[in-house]
Amino acid sequence: MDPLTTEPLGDSEEEHVEDFDCSADVAGGTSSEHNSPKSSTQECSPYASTVEIADNVYRREEHYLGDNGDISVLSIAKPIRFPGRAAGFRLSDGHKKSVQMQFEGRRFKSAAKSYLKKEKQPDVTAELTRCKDEDSSYLEFSDFGLQCLPTGIFKDLPHVETLFLNGNKLTGLPAGQLTGLPNLRRLLLQQNVIVCAGLPPDLAKLTSLEVLDLRHNRLEGDLPSCIYGLRGLKQLILSYNKVGTLCDEIKNLQRLTILIVNRNSIRQSVPNTIGQLAFLTKLDLSYNHIQTLPASLGQCTQLTDLYLHYNQLTHLPESIGNLTSLNRLMLKYNRLVEIPESLAKCTRLDEFNVENNQLSTLPAHLLANMSSVRNVTFSRNFFSAFPPGNREQYTHVMSLNMDHNRITEVPPDVLSHLGQVTKLNLRDNEIADLHAGDLHHWDNLVELDLGSNHLFSLPDELGALKSLEMFRLSYNQLKRLPNTLGKLQRLRVLDLESNQLESLPSTLGELVNLQDLNVVCNHLTTFPTSIGNLRDLKIFKAGENDITELPPEIGNMSSLRDFYLNDNHNLNNIPAELSQCPLLTILSVENCPLRDLPQPIVTGGSAMIIYVLFATSFAVATPTYGPLMPTIAIGITLALFGSFPAFVNPPPPPNQPVIVRPASNRPIYR
């Protein structure tokens, strides 16, 4: 089996730098665990296509930032048996094989036939004996359930470089006992209940300590002075605590390269002395309440990653432009009203995200100078126009998000140099028109979102977007679609919900790769017969229209799975050809005055399990159950329920269960 693989630090919506991602390919599937100090000890069948590990399965943290700034796996040469409890697992194909997973020389065994396996209770003495007998470089006490550490536990352990104490119930470390670990380099204390008073002064005597991980503890207020005494420290991880301030003594940590203090309670600012951390490469202050940043931050010229999102910043210091090594700068969800011009000097940025601030403009040519930026997000601000600058400022951008602003138009030529852009999001603005001349330059677009604007029409040049796979136009005022729509033959998703369409062009049938079509809430009366050519279509939402009939060609849609026709008040009949859709599982005809469901649909066979949603009874009874009826589930939205619709009348025999779900989604079993 391949060794444990790792990835560089990244950012996500909720958790980023502190979430050390680790994954291992297992029998063709992938198992990933996030935001945990432990790695999986579960096993999986070599015959399983997928393996799902329960959230509380036993894991251990074993990957930390290397000296080069990337996450690296902590190498342990000899096999180790990890005590703890395995919570259980599920194998997708049900094979019951005894198998194993091996991470970097460490093996974990369990029997797949047991869905809940209990390990022996942790043995502190046995682990100490093993460590001393083997002159091991690590001591493993993670997930031992320890509330305190025995006296003398760390006596005479000069060979130990890594101490795992994560996942216990410790409130602190014993005072006066850490001197037995003179060569300790990594101290892993995450996921305990450690308080500031529980960190003894002699912690500062661990002069070789390079990594201190205190994530998920109960540190509050000021950090204890012993932490600032760890002058050899390179990585300090304090995520998920309630640290209120960083003191001036932070300057003592001169060798610090990684400082992660996200999801704490820091208010006001960070100390000016942070500028003295000359080797700092990654600084994460996100998810705090910081209002200002000191100008001295600009002295940390080695910074490559600066995470400031989810704070209360209104301004950035002009000195931020001195951070010319920055690759990532996260500023989303603050209160910024302006961006300093000096930021244009940060030419190595590959992402510029200022989502959800209070910006209405940017310095001219800012983006043009950021020649390495690939992802730009201006979403949820107060822009009424595109930021000033020449048309070349977007030539290097691959993803441009300007949704949820107040933009009224896309000026000619502003977006005429989108050669590399694959995603353009202009949703929820006030755009009323598109300039046809620009569309010829959008030929690399894969995703285009123009939903929730004021569009009345689309230019014929729309057909130039031949790479488009996802096209969202919902909540506009479109009355017609150009015939050139059929040229978008890579299109997989087309969203036209809540417009004023009265018909669809016959060229719709040329979208042979379309899988998801949404035309809900328009004025459609029927569909073109060419719709039968959409043999890859899986989801078809056509509710809340004026549909009176369906073309029989709809039966040719061999991949159709979900078909929503609800609230078409003039739809009286469903064509029998619909029964030819072998994968159909959901047919929604709620609030449609159907006279009957054709018998070929009702008796469609075991491959056709149709969820029929309705609000009115059928006029004609169809007392034929067929293979379908033993498994049919009927969702009822009637205010009063208790009877089956006509086509299930008389009801099935008592030994044929029917699940009835009222509007509350509370199942009633019969």
MARTORSE-45140 format. One record per residue (C-alpha): residue in one letter; chain; x negated, y, z. Coordinates in steps of 0.001 Angstrom, whole numbers. Each point is the difference from the previous one (the first is absolute). Example, Ala and Ser with C-alpha at 12.3 -4.5 7.8 and 13.67 -1.06 7.14 Angstrom:
   resn   chain         u         v         w
      A       A    -12300     -4500      7800
      S       A     -1370      3440      -660
***
This chain:
   resn   chain         u         v         w
      M       A         0         0         0
      D       A     -1232      3471      -791
      P       A     -1205      2027      2958
      L       A      2115      2743      1434
      T       A       209      2937     -2381
      T       A       167      3613      1001
      E       A       942      3318     -1558
      P       A     -1233      3556       529
      L       A      1969      2300      2201
      G       A      3140      1371     -1579
      D       A      3022      2089       816
      S       A      3676      -925       108
      E       A      3130      1828      1052
      E       A      -201     -1013      3619
      E       A     -3373     -1490       848
      H       A     -3285       255     -1762
      V       A     -3511       271      1397
      E       A       750     -1962      3095
      D       A      1642     -2813     -1929
      F       A     -2905     -2233      -873
      D       A      1392     -2065     -2839
      C       A      -976     -3603      -286
      S       A      1331     -2621     -2351
      A       A      -801     -3547     -1000
      D       A      1281     -1945     -2966
      V       A      1554     -3258      1093
      A       A      1186     -2638     -2440
      G       A       999      2549     -2561
      G       A      1761      2239      2501
      T       A     -1214      2940      2030
      S       A       278       605      3696
      S       A      -536      3523      1305
      E       A       150      1439      3460
      H       A        16      3707       748
      N       A      -380      2126      3047
      S       A     -1181     -2762      2252
      P       A     -3214      -744      1817
      K       A       169     -3669      -883
      S       A      -241     -2176     -3070
      S       A      2220     -2946      -776
      T       A      -868     -3372      1492
      Q       A      2908     -1655     -1778
      E       A      -334     -2734     -2563
      C       A      1726      -446     -3295
      S       A       767     -2905     -2268
      P       A     -2217      -281     -3074
      Y       A      3176      -823     -1875
      A       A      1911      3070      1105
      S       A       531      2738     -2543
      T       A       463      2611      2710
      V       A      -647        74      3705
      E       A      1854      2337      2315
      I       A     -1659       666      3341
      A       A      2136      1219      2889
      D       A      -828      3474      1330
      N       A     -1008     -1240      3422
      V       A     -2312     -2725     -1213
      Y       A     -3402      -120      1678
      R       A     -2554      2194     -1772
      R       A     -3297      1621       847
      E       A     -1791      3119     -1153
      E       A     -3229      -762     -1737
      H       A      -523      2712     -2580
      Y       A     -1556      3363       684
      L       A     -1499      2857     -1895
      G       A     -3471      -758     -1233
      D       A     -2843      2441       -91
      N       A       884       872     -3587
      G       A      3472      1133      1060
      D       A      1887     -2999     -1358
      I       A      1746     -2633      2045
      S       A     -2130     -3085       463
      V       A       751     -3316      1653
      L       A     -1706      -584      3289
      S       A     -2119     -3076      -714
      I       A       -60     -2772      2588
      A       A     -2301     -2818      -982
      K       A      1398     -2946      1950
      P       A      3516     -1468       107
      I       A      2142      1246      2844
      R       A      3238     -1243      1482
      F       A      2328      2868       779
      P       A      2333      -570      2930
      G       A      3446      1499      -256
      R       A      3488      -789     -1234
      A       A      1108      -585     -3562
      A       A      3471      1368      -576
      G       A       960     -2056     -3028
      F       A        95        66     -3753
      R       A      2164      -903     -2948
      L       A     -1091     -1855     -3125
      S       A      1975       891     -3088
      D       A       130     -3495     -1451
      G       A       456     -1933      3217
      H       A     -3087     -2212      -253
      K       A     -1108     -1296      3390
      K       A     -3754      -233      -294
      S       A     -2675       571      2605
      V       A     -2282      2645     -1466
      Q       A     -2398      2703      1052
      M       A     -1206      3523      -733
      Q       A     -3599      1057       414
      F       A     -1073      3606       506
      E       A     -3748       688      -184
      G       A     -1017     -3350      1482
      R       A      2778       -90      2613
      R       A      2568     -2752      -341
      F       A      3540       -89      1294
      K       A      2055     -3174       -70
      S       A      3642      -738       592
      A       A      2586     -2493     -1207
      A       A      2471      1269     -2559
      K       A      2599     -2425      1282
      S       A       343      2104      3137
      Y       A      1592      3422      -366
      L       A     -1080      1065      3439
      K       A     -3334     -1131      1332
      K       A     -1339       819      3440
      E       A     -3727       165       624
      K       A     -1736      -772      3267
      Q       A      -232      2855      2462
      P       A     -3089      2195      -409
      D       A     -2979     -1035      2096
      V       A     -2260      2891       997
      T       A     -2599     -2291      1547
      A       A      -191     -2188     -3096
      E       A      -538      3001     -2256
      L       A     -2730      1363      2272
      T       A     -1699     -3391        27
      R       A       152      -261     -3779
      C       A     -1423      3486      -406
      K       A     -2947      -666      2319
      D       A      -745     -3503     -1268
      E       A      -105      1189     -3594
      D       A     -1644      3358       688
      S       A      2948      1320     -1980
      S       A        83      3572     -1227
      Y       A      3706       304       769
      L       A      2281      -614      2966
      E       A      3620      -757      -876
      F       A      2705       909      2528
      S       A      2639      1347     -2382
      D       A      3615      -926       784
      F       A      -910     -1743      3238
      G       A      2790      1748      1889
      L       A     -2562      1538      2367
      Q       A      1214      2643      2433
      C       A     -3443       482      1533
      L       A     -3502     -1319      -495
      P       A     -1630     -2281      2594
      T       A     -2886      1358      2028
      G       A     -3383      -686     -1553
      I       A      1468     -1060     -3316
      F       A     -2569      1951     -2008
      K       A     -3079     -1020      1971
      D       A     -3113      -849     -2020
      L       A      1388       230     -3525
      P       A     -2778      1881     -1818
      H       A       646     -1854     -3269
      V       A      3644      1113      -314
      E       A       517      2694     -2631
      T       A      3781      -231      -453
      L       A      2602      -247      2754
      F       A      3596      -837      -963
      L       A      2446      1101      2699
      N       A      2849      1024     -2278
      G       A      3566     -1168       493
      N       A       -58      -337      3784
      K       A      1663      1864      2869
      L       A     -3047      1805      1299
      T       A       423      3397      1620
      G       A     -3735       598         6
      L       A     -3498     -1436       270
      P       A     -1723     -1012      3240
      A       A     -2354      2648      1352
      G       A     -3652      -886       439
      Q       A        96     -3187     -2085
      L       A      -739      1198     -3514
      T       A     -3757        83       575
      G       A       -98     -3704      -821
      L       A       720       897     -3632
      P       A     -3021      2167      -882
      N       A       121      -804     -3729
      L       A      3744       283      -527
      R       A       749      1643     -3359
      R       A      3743      -540      -408
      L       A      2611       271      2745
      L       A      3505      -860     -1172
      L       A      2679      1019      2494
      Q       A      2983       632     -2251
      Q       A      3515     -1027      1030
      N       A      -376        68      3750
      V       A      1485      2377      2577
      I       A     -3213      1846       791
      V       A       306      3420      1632
      C       A     -2648      2700       151
      A       A      -768      -718      3656
      G       A      -670     -3616      -920
      L       A     -3129       842     -1989
      P       A     -2883        88      2519
      P       A     -2913      2469      -130
      D       A     -2505     -2775      -686
      L       A      1629      -529     -3404
      A       A     -2348      2767     -1101
      K       A     -2947     -2279       848
      L       A       761     -2178     -3012
      T       A     -2630      1847     -1997
      S       A       129     -2443     -2933
      L       A      3767       280      -468
      E       A       955       964     -3564
      V       A      3693      -941      -258
      L       A      2648       750      2642
      D       A      3562      -936      -901
      L       A      2702      1200      2414
      R       A      3006       -83     -2318
      H       A      3404      -686      1512
      N       A      -733       742      3640
      R       A      1295      2520      2529
      L       A     -2620      2711       -58
      E       A      1527      3385       825
      G       A     -1232      3572       240
      D       A     -3769       525       -64
      L       A     -2312     -2839      -892
      P       A     -2221     -1164      2879
      S       A     -3502      1448       -61
      C       A     -1570     -3464      -297
      I       A      1142      -173     -3635
      Y       A     -1832      3228      -810
      G       A     -3094     -1562      1578
      L       A      -234     -2735     -2646
      R       A     -2583      1858     -2039
      G       A      -692     -2929     -2325
      L       A      3654      -417      -975
      K       A       732      -129     -3739
      Q       A      3694      -902       -45
      L       A      2594      1194      2499
      I       A      3558     -1232      -585
      L       A      2722      1458      2239
      S       A      3174      -495     -2057
      Y       A      3365      -430      1715
      N       A      -695      1580      3363
      K       A      1070      3285      1569
      V       A     -3301      1824       -53
      G       A       787      3694       413
      T       A     -3359      1658      -628
      L       A     -3459      -618     -1327
      C       A     -2527      1804      2192
      D       A     -3067      2016      -979
      E       A     -2086     -2990      1094
      I       A       910     -1677     -3286
      K       A     -3216      1623     -1244
      N       A     -1957     -2604      2010
      L       A      1035     -2734     -2441
      Q       A     -2587      1100     -2528
      R       A      -135     -3341     -1838
      L       A      3764      -244      -493
      T       A      1035      -835     -3563
      I       A      3615     -1086       572
      L       A      2397      1840      2321
      I       A      3600     -1214       -57
      V       A      2404      1764      2368
      N       A      3241      -280     -1932
      R       A      3380      -484      1688
      N       A      -884      1738      3234
      S       A      1220      3194      1669
      I       A     -2668      2545      -936
      R       A      1419      3520       -82
      Q       A     -1398      3372      -975
      S       A     -3394      -839     -1518
      V       A     -3133     -2118       210
      P       A     -3153      1439      1608
      N       A     -2440      2168     -1945
      T       A     -2760     -2425       923
      I       A      1391     -2551     -2437
      G       A     -2076      1808     -2594
      Q       A     -3128     -1424      1628
      L       A       883     -3549     -1073
      A       A     -2293       148     -2994
      F       A       381     -3668     -1010
      L       A      3794      -136       128
      T       A      1421     -1570     -3171
      K       A      3579      -839      1009
      L       A      2182      2110      2268
      D       A      3609      -944       635
      L       A      2080      2472      2019
      S       A      3352      -861     -1584
      Y       A      3264      -373      1910
      N       A      -818      2503      2737
      H       A      1232      3539       711
      I       A     -3056      1946     -1130
      Q       A       734      3600      -975
      T       A     -3433      1323     -1006
      L       A     -3408     -1278     -1017
      P       A     -3323      1592       986
      A       A     -2148      1576     -2685
      S       A     -2857     -2172      1244
      L       A      1663     -3010     -1635
      G       A     -1607      1223     -3212
      Q       A     -3383      -973      1451
      C       A       882     -3707      -211
      T       A     -1257      -108     -3550
      Q       A      -279     -3806      -118
      L       A      3773      -448       323
      T       A      1472     -2136     -2754
      D       A      3429      -651      1522
      L       A      1974      2592      1952
      Y       A      3488      -939      1176
      L       A      2037      2915      1347
      H       A      3526      -994      -998
      Y       A      2973       128      2349
      N       A     -1188      2922      2111
      Q       A      1134      3614       363
      L       A     -2699      1803     -1972
      T       A       962      3324     -1574
      H       A     -3420       898     -1429
      L       A     -3304     -1643      -844
      P       A     -3348      1644       747
      E       A     -1781      1449     -3019
      S       A     -3005     -2087      1005
      I       A      1809     -3138     -1131
      G       A     -1484       716     -3406
      N       A     -3400      -985      1403
      L       A      1151     -3621       247
      T       A     -1157      -723     -3513
      S       A      -341     -3748       636
      L       A      3724      -458       638
      N       A      1659     -2777     -1967
      R       A      3285        13      1887
      L       A      1764      2896      1680
      M       A      3441      -732      1411
      L       A      2036      3106       855
      K       A      3589     -1179      -428
      Y       A      2673       784      2572
      N       A     -1451      3139      1537
      R       A      1142      3640      -132
      L       A     -2556      1388     -2412
      V       A       994      3225     -1741
      E       A     -3167       331     -2075
      I       A     -3049     -1911     -1170
      P       A     -3426      1711       193
      E       A     -1713       699     -3318
      S       A     -3182     -1571      1325
      L       A      1598     -3425      -266
      A       A      -772       152     -3713
      K       A     -3611      -816       923
      C       A      1077     -3462      1171
      T       A      -468     -1428     -3456
      R       A      -231     -3642      1110
      L       A      3571      -240      1280
      D       A      1854     -2850     -1673
      E       A      3330       780      1687
      F       A      1645      3294       906
      N       A      3164      -446      2049
      V       A      1785      3000      1548
      E       A      3471     -1543       183
      N       A      2514      1572      2364
      N       A     -1648      3310       799
      Q       A      1156      3566      -627
      L       A     -2008       784     -3120
      S       A      1371      2114     -2819
      T       A     -3197       384     -2041
      L       A     -3633     -1083      -197
      P       A     -3229      1832      -824
      A       A      -385       385     -3759
      H       A     -1945     -2779     -1714
      L       A      -298     -1989      3240
      L       A       818     -3277     -1706
      A       A     -2157       774     -3011
      N       A     -3047       142      2272
      M       A       943     -3240      1762
      S       A     -1121     -2055     -2955
      S       A        57     -3301      1918
      V       A      3579       263      1244
      R       A      2159     -2831     -1302
      N       A      3054       189      2249
      V       A      1722      3333       665
      T       A      3038       367      2270
      F       A      1771      3354       453
      S       A      3310     -1561      1071
      R       A      2361      1656      2475
      N       A     -1353      3542       -39
      F       A      1346      3355     -1195
      F       A     -1418       106     -3530
      S       A      2292      1826     -2416
      A       A     -2499      -333     -2847
      F       A     -2974     -2121      -889
      P       A     -3236      1090      1722
      P       A     -1966      2542     -2052
      G       A     -2879     -1188     -2125
      N       A      -897      -951     -3537
      R       A      1458     -3020     -1692
      E       A     -3207     -1993       487
      Q       A       599      -242      3753
      Y       A      1998     -3224      -406
      T       A     -2237     -1756     -2517
      H       A     -1643     -2212      2643
      V       A      3142      -659      2077
      M       A      1623     -3449      -107
      S       A      2900       542      2419
      L       A      1818      3330       410
      N       A      2794       348      2565
      M       A      1920      3287       214
      D       A      3338     -1319      1184
      H       A      2240      1845      2465
      N       A     -1020      3549      -881
      R       A      1759      2912     -1711
      I       A     -1533      -177     -3454
      T       A      2315      1378     -2675
      E       A     -1974      -828     -3127
      V       A     -3026     -1773     -1349
      P       A     -1819      2791     -1868
      P       A     -1147      -790     -3548
      D       A     -3499     -1486      -170
      V       A      -341      -282      3792
      L       A       392     -3754      -203
      S       A     -1264      -376     -3548
      H       A     -3283     -1534      1184
      L       A      1264     -3002      1929
      G       A     -2222     -2442     -1821
      Q       A      -704     -2148      3070
      V       A      3202       529      1982
      T       A      1944     -3217       482
      K       A      2432      1237      2667
      L       A      1894      3309       -85
      N       A      2545       719      2721
      L       A      2084      3177      -366
      R       A      3029     -1253      1895
      D       A      2259      2358      1939
      N       A      -890      3311     -1619
      E       A      2014      2431     -2117
      I       A     -1301      -871     -3467
      A       A      2570       541     -2758
      D       A     -2022      -749     -3119
      L       A     -3061     -1841     -1286
      H       A     -2268      1414     -2676
      A       A       -36     -2461     -2846
      G       A     -3542       928     -1008
      D       A     -1407     -1209      3301
      L       A      1462     -3493      -242
      H       A     -2452     -1058     -2690
      H       A     -2764       421      2584
      W       A      1738     -2225      2550
      D       A      -618     -3198     -1910
      N       A     -1867     -1656      2904
      L       A      2813       521      2487
      V       A      1136     -3205      1689
      E       A      2310      1558      2614
      L       A      2083      3145      -537
      D       A      2461      1242      2612
      L       A      2224      2934      -994
      G       A      2861      -846      2327
      S       A      2010      2645      1858
      N       A      -657      2883     -2387
      H       A      2261      2027     -2311
      L       A      -648     -1744     -3317
      F       A      2814       186     -2567
      S       A     -1811     -1755     -2833
      L       A     -3212     -1751      -967
      P       A     -2028       816     -3129
      D       A      -320     -2523     -2817
      E       A     -3752        42       598
      L       A       726     -2174      3029
      G       A      -888     -2954     -2199
      A       A     -3662      1010       208
      L       A      -224     -1389      3543
      K       A      -792     -3477     -1252
      S       A     -1882     -1087      3148
      L       A      2901       817      2304
      E       A      1131     -2837      2274
      M       A      2032      1853      2632
      F       A      2289      2914      -918
      R       A      2204      1645      2616
      L       A      2584      2585     -1073
      S       A      2623      -369      2719
      Y       A      1990      2962      1287
      N       A      -258      2256     -3023
      Q       A      2670      1245     -2410
      L       A      -841     -2040     -3072
      K       A      2870      -505     -2441
      R       A     -1867     -1989     -2626
      L       A     -3257     -1828      -532
      P       A     -2113       297     -3157
      N       A      -158     -2985     -2334
      T       A     -3779        99       375
      L       A       508     -1528      3450
      G       A      -285     -3356     -1743
      K       A     -3671       663      -751
      L       A      -881      -363      3689
      Q       A      -424     -3723      -424
      R       A     -2172      -467      3098
      L       A      2721      1382      2231
      R       A       831     -2243      2969
      V       A      2069      2378      2186
      L       A      2497      2579     -1283
      D       A      1940      2002      2589
      L       A      2838      2173     -1358
      E       A      2203       122      3083
      S       A      2279      3009       561
      N       A       -68      1733     -3369
      Q       A      2800       814     -2456
      L       A      -649     -2638     -2627
      E       A      3005     -1075     -2056
      S       A     -1861     -2546     -2098
      L       A     -3355     -1708      -362
      P       A     -1925       -60     -3288
      S       A       -48     -3245     -1940
      T       A     -3794       158        85
      L       A       235      -920      3681
      G       A       -98     -3600     -1182
      E       A     -3550       538     -1255
      L       A     -1291       257      3578
      V       A      -793     -3691        22
      N       A     -2149       171      3169
      L       A      2613      1802      2092
      Q       A       622     -1720      3349
      D       A      1919      2586      2039
      L       A      2696      2264     -1470
      N       A      1980      2433      2156
      V       A      2855      1981     -1592
      V       A      2126       360      3150
      C       A      2294      3018       260
      N       A       300      1160     -3608
      H       A      2934       132     -2443
      L       A      -730     -3120     -2019
      T       A      2940     -1904     -1494
      T       A     -1934     -2914     -1481
      F       A     -3482     -1112     -1008
      P       A     -1495      -387     -3470
      T       A        35     -3547     -1322
      S       A     -3789       180      -269
      I       A      -150      -246      3783
      G       A        33     -3752      -467
      N       A     -3580       288     -1244
      L       A     -1186       876      3518
      R       A      -930     -3569       797
      D       A     -2477      1009      2728
      L       A      2513      2150      1885
      K       A       403     -1228      3576
      I       A      1845      2828      1756
      F       A      2822      1902     -1700
      K       A      1782      2664      2054
      A       A      3003      1480     -1787
      G       A      2392       817      2821
      E       A      2069      3194       284
      N       A       564       542     -3722
      D       A      3081       -87     -2257
      I       A      -705     -3374     -1555
      T       A      3009     -1622     -1639
      E       A     -1643     -2985     -1632
      L       A     -3265     -1891      -213
      P       A     -1405     -1250     -3309
      P       A      -203     -3798      -233
      E       A     -3673       364      -979
      I       A      -672       592      3672
      G       A      -107     -3771       335
      N       A     -3329        15     -1856
      M       A     -1755      1664      2954
      S       A     -1640     -3215      1106
      S       A     -1982      1526      2901
      L       A      2889      1945      1534
      R       A       106      -599      3748
      D       A      1879      2923      1594
      F       A      2887      1676     -1843
      Y       A      1834      2866      1718
      L       A      3282      1155     -1558
      N       A      1668      1327      3136
      D       A      2377      2972       -90
      N       A       822      -129     -3692
      H       A      3704       662       387
      N       A       935      -837     -3595
      L       A     -1796     -3311      -217
      N       A      2617     -2751      -206
      N       A     -1914     -2907     -1465
      I       A     -3409     -1639       145
      P       A     -1092     -1791     -3196
      A       A      -387     -3745       367
      E       A     -3393       291     -1726
      L       A     -1399      1353      3256
      S       A       -63     -3600      1226
      Q       A     -2817      -611     -2490
      C       A     -2370      2016      2213
      P       A     -1604     -2946      1822
      L       A     -1763      2019      2713
      L       A      2922      2205      1007
      T       A       295        57      3791
      I       A      1767      3272       779
      L       A      3067      1269     -1818
      S       A      1474      3067      1666
      V       A      3510       931     -1137
      E       A      1104      1838      3110
      N       A      2841      2455      -657
      C       A       578     -1293     -3534
      P       A      3618      -928      -892
      L       A      -924     -3380     -1460
      R       A      2843     -2210     -1085
      D       A     -2134     -3087       309
      L       A     -3508     -1387        28
      P       A      -464     -2300     -3010
      Q       A      -173     -3632       985
      P       A     -3458      -507     -1610
      I       A     -1340      2520      2509
      V       A      1712     -1541      3007
      T       A     -1114     -3502      -991
      G       A     -3373      1102     -1216
      G       A     -1832     -2865      1611
      S       A     -2588      -258      2716
      A       A     -2349      2403     -1782
      M       A      2541      2793       222
      I       A       724      1099      3567
      I       A      1973      3215      -294
      Y       A       602      2433      2827
      V       A      3328      1596      -881
      L       A       655      3340      1680
      F       A      3575      1165      -274
      A       A      2607      2256      1547
      T       A      3158     -1081     -1784
      S       A      1513     -3426      -490
      F       A       -83     -1749     -3346
      A       A      3314      -186     -1796
      V       A      -477     -3537     -1279
      A       A      -988     -2873      2243
      T       A     -2753     -2319     -1147
      P       A        93     -2957      2400
      T       A     -3032     -1667     -1583
      Y       A     -2998      -350      2265
      G       A     -2578     -1720     -2135
      P       A     -3616      -387      1122
      L       A      -129      3675       897
      M       A      2536       109      2766
      P       A     -1818     -1897      2789
      T       A     -2662      2708        96
      I       A      1840      3115     -1086
      A       A      -280      2997      2335
      I       A      2659      2669      -232
      G       A      -752      3502      1276
      I       A      3225      1724       986
      T       A       359      3756       473
      L       A      3669       -90       870
      A       A       955      1830      3152
      L       A      1939     -3115       985
      F       A     -1287     -3360     -1088
      G       A       865     -3567       663
      S       A      1171     -1370     -3333
      F       A     -2003     -1084     -3005
      P       A       410      1562     -3441
      A       A      2317     -1712     -2421
      F       A     -2638     -1995     -1828
      V       A      -909     -1703      3285
      N       A      3627      -822       711
      P       A       752     -2557      1284
      P       A     -3062       338      2209
      P       A     -2716     -2650      -103
      P       A       244     -3059      2235
      P       A     -1172       327      3620
      N       A     -3207     -1896      -731
      Q       A      -924      2507     -2714
      P       A     -1286      3058      1916
      V       A       644      3453     -1379
      I       A     -1827      2986      1463
      V       A      2180      3085       243
      R       A     -1799      3283       625
      P       A      2130      3027       893
      A       A     -1220      3574      -358
      S       A     -1902      -214      3278
      N       A     -2178     -2758     -1503
      R       A       875     -2148      3000
      P       A       433     -3500     -1415
      I       A      3095     -2042       748
      Y       A      -420     -3711      -627
      R       A      2894     -2188     -1075
***
